[in-house]
Every structure is written in structure tokens, then in C-alpha cells.
Amino acid sequence: MVDFTVIGEIGDIETFAIGRRIREHKRLRKKYGRGRWRKRKGIATIRLADGTIKRAELHWYEATGIGRRELKIKRYID
């Protein structure tokens, strides 16, 4: 797992799965609670644990009232 911090805002946000169309839906509800779960992606500038700053495509799960959970780097851009 890569440790990173998001710097600034996440842009170009897209939702590509909602509710039961998310493979991990059952696990998300069990771990974080009920909500309208969405799987989303976007582009952001991140700082890696070693101090390197890069642009990356991030994927995460999000639900109203619960917030963003399980951010992960999908790929680096540039």
C-alpha cells in the first residue's frame, strides 16, 4: 500500500458505479454503515511518503453522510 496525502482539490471527478453495482458494496455497508455508496475517480496532486509530488488518478468509495473512504492510487499521470 502506498502512503500519500492529497494536496489541494480532486478534479475531473466521475462516478462509475453506484449501490449494488459496486463489487464491494456488502463489505462497505458492513464496515462503514448504510448509505448511497458510489465508486468514484478523479485527478489530484499528491505527496508520497518520501516527499515526492506527483499527479495521479485516484479511486475511492463515497457515501453521503459518511464521506470518502479507501482512497487509492490507480495510476500516475505524466
Secondary structure as a PSIPRED ss2 file (coil, helix, strand):
# PSIPRED VFORMAT (PSIPRED V4.0)

   1 M C   1.000  0.000  0.000
   2 V C   1.000  0.000  0.000
   3 D C   1.000  0.000  0.000
   4 F E   0.000  0.000  1.000
   5 T E   0.000  0.000  1.000
   6 V E   0.000  0.000  1.000
   7 I E   0.000  0.000  1.000
   8 G E   0.000  0.000  1.000
   9 E E   0.000  0.000  1.000
  10 I E   0.000  0.000  1.000
  11 G E   0.000  0.000  1.000
  12 D E   0.000  0.000  1.000
  13 I E   0.000  0.000  1.000
  14 E E   0.000  0.000  1.000
  15 T E   0.000  0.000  1.000
  16 F E   0.000  0.000  1.000
  17 A E   0.000  0.000  1.000
  18 I E   0.000  0.000  1.000
  19 G H   0.000  1.000  0.000
  20 R H   0.000  1.000  0.000
  21 R H   0.000  1.000  0.000
  22 I C   1.000  0.000  0.000
  23 R C   1.000  0.000  0.000
  24 E C   1.000  0.000  0.000
  25 H H   0.000  1.000  0.000
  26 K H   0.000  1.000  0.000
  27 R H   0.000  1.000  0.000
  28 L H   0.000  1.000  0.000
  29 R H   0.000  1.000  0.000
  30 K H   0.000  1.000  0.000
  31 K H   0.000  1.000  0.000
  32 Y H   0.000  1.000  0.000
  33 G C   1.000  0.000  0.000
  34 R C   1.000  0.000  0.000
  35 G C   1.000  0.000  0.000
  36 R C   1.000  0.000  0.000
  37 W C   1.000  0.000  0.000
  38 R E   0.000  0.000  1.000
  39 K E   0.000  0.000  1.000
  40 R E   0.000  0.000  1.000
  41 K E   0.000  0.000  1.000
  42 G E   0.000  0.000  1.000
  43 I E   0.000  0.000  1.000
  44 A E   0.000  0.000  1.000
  45 T E   0.000  0.000  1.000
  46 I E   0.000  0.000  1.000
  47 R E   0.000  0.000  1.000
  48 L E   0.000  0.000  1.000
  49 A C   1.000  0.000  0.000
  50 D C   1.000  0.000  0.000
  51 G C   1.000  0.000  0.000
  52 T C   1.000  0.000  0.000
  53 I E   0.000  0.000  1.000
  54 K E   0.000  0.000  1.000
  55 R E   0.000  0.000  1.000
  56 A E   0.000  0.000  1.000
  57 E E   0.000  0.000  1.000
  58 L E   0.000  0.000  1.000
  59 H E   0.000  0.000  1.000
  60 W E   0.000  0.000  1.000
  61 Y E   0.000  0.000  1.000
  62 E E   0.000  0.000  1.000
  63 A E   0.000  0.000  1.000
  64 T C   1.000  0.000  0.000
  65 G C   1.000  0.000  0.000
  66 I C   1.000  0.000  0.000
  67 G E   0.000  0.000  1.000
  68 R E   0.000  0.000  1.000
  69 R E   0.000  0.000  1.000
  70 E E   0.000  0.000  1.000
  71 L E   0.000  0.000  1.000
  72 K E   0.000  0.000  1.000
  73 I E   0.000  0.000  1.000
  74 K E   0.000  0.000  1.000
  75 R E   0.000  0.000  1.000
  76 Y E   0.000  0.000  1.000
  77 I E   0.000  0.000  1.000
  78 D C   1.000  0.000  0.000
